[in-house]
Amino acid sequence: MKMLKTLIATVSAIAVLGLVSTSFAAENASKEKTITGTAKCAKCSLKEADTCQTVIERAGKNGKTTKIYLENNDVAKDFHGKICKEADGKKVKATGTTKKEDGKMVMTASKIETTE
């Protein structure tokens, strides 16, 4: 009987910890971040895609360039015409939620503006 109570308490504790960590992960994923960098077209400037998509390149912590791919929502589509076919891109500030998808950082932008 004592062993059964211990087992139930342990399973309950694990379940509670699982729910708490899931809610923290969901909360962090939904927080908007603002990033700065150079916006370029994945197809026209970077030559790494078959279709146009906005990519923001920025310097990483170790000096290596990091790429954040913008989800093709209305905000990104409206902005894309400003940078498409520009070899050097434009300096931008973008706000949105980020997630890792297929090994790439993807941002769903709620606001993008040029800083030049």
Secondary structure, DSSP 8 states (H G I E B T S, - for coil): -HHHHHHHHHHHHHHHHHHHHHHHHHHHHHS-EEEEEEEEETTTTS---SS--EEEEEE-TTS-EEEEEE--SHHHHHHHTTTTT-SS-EEEEEEEEEEEETTEEEEEEEEEEE--
